[in-house]
Amino acid sequence: MTLIQSFTEGQEVTGYYLLKSVNVKQTNSTPPKDYFDIILSDTSGEISAKYWDASSTDKETFFAPMLVKVRGVVQLYRERLQFKVNKIRPVSDDEGYNITDFVRAAPVPPNDLVYTIKTAASSIQDVEMQVIIDHCFSKIGDKLMHYPAAKGMHHAFYAGLAYHMVRMLELAEFICRQRPFLNRDLLVAGIILHDIAKTEELTAELGIVSEYSFTGKLIGHIPLAAGWVTEAAVIHGMDVNSEKIVLLQHMILAHHNLPEWGSTVQPQIPEALALHLIDQMDAKLQAAEDAISTMPTTDDWTSPVRALENKAFYRAKGE
């Protein structure tokens, strides 16, 4: 199997790949013809692809995500590699391939990630905070086992949301030891809750986001999670106007820092500031890691990284 990361210009490729997305578009010809605008992926990365001969039957056959066998050639388009698909078909069950073998995933098993998150939650000394977190866990079921943290910005892979939480919790433990004036309970609770409603905001399968949900489009994960805190407080007889509840909501509502990034307020307590900075550090480092680790082996520079102000990053050769 030829990994996407190793594709080179002019290379003819036949192999099995994940059809990560497929959209029907039309050429500029007269009359216009339908074609597939595709993203193919495997565990090493993804590549934009075009299938110019899409028939009406094809449009009823191919959908994302699914495993396909393709034959085609790697081309250069606007200084980036692109794959021209000449033949494509669905993969049958008897071919011995599993779609999960072609999905990018967190480098830590999901069971271990969820165990770490729930262990951190149980280490919180404040019982009411534990109750609120347990309520939110009950709302999301087993989605932490597989949900990505985003559609494309960062941790956009299988179990990416749980991986993001765990890496943030690790950073928080160090910072709380270095800065003991911080309220550890509040920071740990904020990390667990800050993105938990992405499980409601995003529609995802196999770690791949297909779209934002109706609720996600109209409300978003930040107000949703803050609402879950209120809901938990009401159900369990807590004062929704107490300092504790308001601070937890502030942690969630402020973690993106700026209104244009989705926050309704900016951080106004040290723990909220710490949460924002930890979130930014982990998200941006993951975006850089993803760009470097999935770039073609023949390239020195990544494509522009949206999460990093659309800057391209150079891969040092380490000589």
C-alpha positions as CSV (number, residue, x, y, z in Angstrom):
1,M,0.0,0.0,0.0
2,T,1.4,3.4,-1.0
3,L,0.8,5.9,1.8
4,I,-0.5,9.3,0.8
5,Q,2.4,11.0,2.6
6,S,4.8,9.4,0.1
7,F,3.0,10.4,-3.1
8,T,5.2,12.1,-5.7
9,E,4.3,14.1,-8.8
10,G,3.7,11.8,-11.8
11,Q,3.3,8.7,-9.7
12,E,0.7,6.2,-10.8
13,V,-1.1,4.7,-7.8
14,T,-3.6,1.9,-7.2
15,G,-4.7,1.3,-3.7
16,Y,-7.2,1.4,-0.9
17,Y,-8.1,4.7,0.8
18,L,-10.7,6.3,2.9
19,L,-13.2,8.5,1.0
20,K,-13.2,11.3,3.7
21,S,-15.4,13.7,1.7
22,V,-17.1,13.8,-1.7
23,N,-18.9,16.7,-3.2
24,V,-20.6,16.8,-6.6
25,K,-19.5,19.9,-8.6
26,Q,-19.8,21.0,-12.2
27,T,-17.1,21.9,-14.8
28,N,-17.1,25.2,-16.6
29,S,-17.6,23.5,-19.9
30,T,-20.6,23.9,-22.2
31,P,-22.7,22.0,-21.3
32,P,-21.3,21.6,-17.8
33,K,-20.5,18.1,-16.6
34,D,-20.7,16.7,-13.1
35,Y,-17.5,15.7,-11.3
36,F,-16.5,14.6,-7.8
37,D,-14.4,16.9,-5.6
38,I,-12.9,14.4,-3.2
39,I,-10.6,14.1,-0.2
40,L,-8.8,10.8,0.1
41,S,-7.1,9.9,3.4
42,D,-5.2,7.3,5.2
43,T,-3.3,7.2,8.5
44,S,-0.4,9.3,7.0
45,G,-2.5,12.2,5.7
46,E,-4.9,13.3,3.0
47,I,-4.9,14.6,-0.5
48,S,-7.4,16.5,-2.7
49,A,-8.6,14.4,-5.6
50,K,-10.8,14.9,-8.7
51,Y,-12.9,12.3,-10.5
52,W,-14.0,13.9,-13.7
53,D,-16.4,11.2,-15.0
54,A,-19.0,11.0,-12.3
55,S,-22.1,9.3,-13.5
56,S,-25.6,9.3,-12.0
57,T,-24.9,5.8,-10.6
58,D,-21.7,7.1,-9.1
59,K,-23.6,9.8,-7.3
60,E,-25.8,7.2,-5.7
61,T,-22.9,4.9,-4.8
62,F,-20.2,7.0,-3.2
63,F,-20.6,8.8,0.2
64,A,-18.4,9.7,3.0
65,P,-16.9,8.1,5.0
66,M,-16.4,4.9,3.1
67,L,-13.5,2.7,2.0
68,V,-12.7,2.8,-1.8
69,K,-10.2,1.4,-4.2
70,V,-8.9,3.9,-6.6
71,R,-6.5,4.0,-9.6
72,G,-5.0,7.3,-10.8
73,V,-2.1,9.6,-11.1
74,V,-0.6,12.2,-8.8
75,Q,-0.4,15.6,-10.3
76,L,0.8,19.1,-9.3
77,Y,-1.9,21.8,-9.1
78,R,-1.1,25.3,-7.9
79,E,2.1,24.0,-6.3
80,R,0.3,21.3,-4.3
81,L,-0.1,17.6,-5.0
82,Q,-3.5,16.5,-6.3
83,F,-4.8,13.1,-7.3
84,K,-6.6,12.5,-10.6
85,V,-8.9,9.5,-10.1
86,N,-9.3,7.4,-13.2
87,K,-11.2,4.5,-11.6
88,I,-13.0,4.2,-8.3
89,R,-15.1,1.5,-6.6
90,P,-16.4,0.7,-3.2
91,V,-14.4,-1.9,-1.2
92,S,-16.3,-5.1,-0.4
93,D,-16.3,-6.8,3.0
94,D,-14.5,-9.9,1.6
95,E,-11.4,-7.9,0.6
96,G,-10.1,-8.0,4.2
97,Y,-9.8,-4.3,4.8
98,N,-11.3,-2.4,7.8
99,I,-12.2,1.2,7.5
100,T,-10.8,1.9,11.0
101,D,-7.3,1.0,9.7
102,F,-7.4,4.0,7.4
103,V,-8.6,6.6,10.0
104,R,-6.1,9.0,11.7
105,A,-6.4,8.5,15.4
106,A,-5.0,9.8,18.7
107,P,-1.7,8.1,19.6
108,V,-3.1,6.9,22.9
109,P,-5.9,4.3,23.1
110,P,-9.3,5.9,23.7
111,N,-10.0,3.7,26.8
112,D,-6.8,5.1,28.4
113,L,-7.7,8.7,27.5
114,V,-11.2,8.4,29.0
115,Y,-9.8,6.7,32.1
116,T,-7.4,9.6,32.6
117,I,-10.1,12.2,32.2
118,K,-12.4,10.4,34.7
119,T,-9.5,10.0,37.1
120,A,-8.8,13.7,36.9
121,A,-12.5,14.4,37.5
122,S,-12.6,12.1,40.6
123,S,-9.5,13.9,42.0
124,I,-11.4,17.2,42.3
125,Q,-12.0,17.9,46.0
126,D,-15.2,19.9,45.5
127,V,-18.1,17.5,45.5
128,E,-20.5,19.8,43.7
129,M,-18.1,20.2,40.8
130,Q,-17.8,16.5,40.6
131,V,-21.6,16.2,40.4
132,I,-21.7,18.8,37.6
133,I,-19.0,16.9,35.6
134,D,-20.8,13.6,36.1
135,H,-24.0,15.2,34.8
136,C,-22.2,16.3,31.7
137,F,-20.6,12.9,31.2
138,S,-24.1,11.4,31.3
139,K,-25.2,13.6,28.5
140,I,-22.5,12.6,26.1
141,G,-22.5,8.8,26.6
142,D,-19.5,7.2,25.0
143,K,-18.7,10.0,22.5
144,L,-15.4,10.8,24.2
145,M,-14.2,7.4,22.9
146,H,-14.2,8.6,19.3
147,Y,-15.1,12.2,18.8
148,P,-12.7,14.7,17.2
149,A,-12.1,18.1,18.8
150,A,-12.8,20.0,15.6
151,K,-13.7,19.7,11.9
152,G,-10.2,20.7,10.8
153,M,-8.5,23.3,13.1
154,H,-6.9,20.9,15.6
155,H,-7.2,17.4,16.9
156,A,-9.4,16.6,14.0
157,F,-9.1,12.8,14.3
158,Y,-10.5,9.8,16.0
159,A,-10.6,10.4,19.8
160,G,-9.1,13.8,19.3
161,L,-11.4,15.5,21.8
162,A,-10.3,13.2,24.6
163,Y,-6.7,13.5,23.6
164,H,-6.9,17.3,23.7
165,M,-8.4,17.2,27.2
166,V,-5.7,14.8,28.5
167,R,-2.9,16.9,27.1
168,M,-4.4,20.0,28.7
169,L,-4.8,18.2,32.0
170,E,-1.1,17.3,31.9
171,L,-0.1,20.9,31.3
172,A,-2.5,22.1,34.1
173,E,-0.9,19.8,36.6
174,F,2.5,21.3,35.9
175,I,1.2,24.9,36.0
176,C,-0.6,24.3,39.3
177,R,2.6,23.0,40.8
178,Q,4.5,26.0,39.5
179,R,1.7,28.5,40.4
180,P,0.1,27.1,43.6
181,F,-2.1,30.2,43.9
182,L,-4.4,28.8,41.2
183,N,-7.5,26.8,42.2
184,R,-6.7,23.4,40.9
185,D,-10.3,22.1,41.2
186,L,-11.6,25.0,39.1
187,L,-8.9,24.7,36.4
188,V,-9.3,20.9,36.1
189,A,-13.1,21.2,36.0
190,G,-12.8,24.0,33.4
191,I,-10.6,21.8,31.2
192,I,-12.9,18.9,31.3
193,L,-16.0,21.0,30.6
194,H,-14.7,23.7,28.1
195,D,-15.1,21.6,24.9
196,I,-17.4,18.8,26.2
197,A,-20.4,20.1,24.2
198,K,-18.5,19.7,20.9
199,T,-20.1,16.2,21.1
200,E,-23.4,18.1,20.5
201,E,-22.1,20.8,18.2
202,L,-20.5,18.5,15.7
203,T,-21.9,15.5,13.7
204,A,-19.0,13.0,13.5
205,E,-18.4,9.4,12.5
206,L,-15.0,7.6,12.8
207,G,-13.4,10.9,14.0
208,I,-14.5,12.7,10.8
209,V,-16.9,15.7,11.1
210,S,-19.5,15.7,8.3
211,E,-21.2,18.9,9.4
212,Y,-22.2,21.1,12.3
213,S,-25.4,20.0,13.9
214,F,-28.6,22.2,13.9
215,T,-27.9,23.0,17.6
216,G,-24.2,23.5,16.9
217,K,-24.9,26.1,14.2
218,L,-27.5,28.0,16.2
219,I,-26.0,27.9,19.7
220,G,-22.4,26.4,19.6
221,H,-20.5,24.4,22.1
222,I,-19.6,27.2,24.5
223,P,-23.1,28.3,25.4
224,L,-24.3,24.7,25.3
225,A,-21.7,23.6,27.9
226,A,-22.5,26.7,30.1
227,G,-26.2,25.7,29.9
228,W,-25.3,22.1,31.0
229,V,-23.7,23.5,34.1
230,T,-26.9,25.4,34.9
231,E,-29.0,22.3,34.2
232,A,-26.9,20.2,36.5
233,A,-27.1,22.8,39.3
234,V,-31.0,22.9,39.0
235,I,-31.4,19.2,38.9
236,H,-29.1,18.7,42.0
237,G,-30.5,21.5,44.0
238,M,-27.6,23.9,43.8
239,D,-27.8,27.7,43.8
240,V,-27.4,28.7,40.2
241,N,-26.3,32.2,41.3
242,S,-23.6,30.9,43.7
243,E,-20.0,31.9,43.1
244,K,-19.0,28.4,42.2
245,I,-21.6,28.0,39.5
246,V,-20.8,31.4,38.0
247,L,-17.1,30.8,38.0
248,L,-17.5,27.4,36.2
249,Q,-19.7,29.1,33.6
250,H,-17.1,31.9,33.3
251,M,-14.4,29.3,32.7
252,I,-16.3,27.9,29.7
253,L,-17.6,31.2,28.3
254,A,-14.2,32.9,28.4
255,H,-11.9,30.1,27.1
256,H,-11.7,31.4,23.5
257,N,-10.8,34.9,24.9
258,L,-12.2,37.1,22.2
259,P,-15.8,37.6,20.8
260,E,-14.7,36.9,17.3
261,W,-13.4,33.6,18.4
262,G,-16.7,32.7,20.1
263,S,-16.2,33.9,23.7
264,T,-19.0,36.0,25.3
265,V,-16.5,37.4,27.9
266,Q,-12.7,37.6,28.3
267,P,-11.0,35.8,31.2
268,Q,-11.4,37.7,34.4
269,I,-10.0,35.2,36.9
270,P,-6.6,33.6,36.9
271,E,-7.9,30.1,36.3
272,A,-9.9,31.2,33.2
273,L,-6.7,32.9,31.9
274,A,-4.7,29.7,32.5
275,L,-7.4,27.6,30.8
276,H,-7.3,29.9,27.7
277,L,-3.5,29.8,27.4
278,I,-3.3,26.0,28.0
279,D,-6.1,25.5,25.4
280,Q,-4.2,27.7,22.9
281,M,-0.9,26.0,23.5
282,D,-2.2,22.5,23.0
283,A,-4.4,23.4,20.0
284,K,-1.6,25.3,18.2
285,L,1.1,22.8,18.9
286,Q,-1.2,20.0,17.7
287,A,-1.9,21.9,14.5
288,A,1.8,22.3,13.9
289,E,2.4,18.6,14.6
290,D,-0.4,17.6,12.3
291,A,0.9,19.7,9.5
292,I,4.5,18.4,9.8
293,S,3.5,14.8,10.3
294,T,1.2,14.6,7.4
295,M,3.1,16.6,4.8
296,P,4.6,14.8,1.7
297,T,8.0,13.3,2.5
298,T,9.4,15.2,-0.5
299,D,8.4,18.7,0.8
300,D,10.3,21.0,3.1
301,W,7.3,23.3,3.9
302,T,3.8,22.5,5.0
303,S,0.7,24.0,3.4
304,P,-0.5,27.1,5.1
305,V,-1.9,26.2,8.5
306,R,-5.3,27.8,9.2
307,A,-5.0,27.5,12.9
308,L,-1.6,29.2,12.9
309,E,-2.5,32.4,11.0
310,N,-2.2,30.6,7.7
311,K,1.6,30.4,8.0
312,A,3.5,27.6,6.4
313,F,6.0,25.7,8.6
314,Y,9.4,24.4,7.7
315,R,10.4,20.9,8.6
316,A,14.0,21.0,9.9
317,K,16.1,18.2,8.5
318,G,18.0,17.7,11.8
319,E,21.4,17.5,10.2
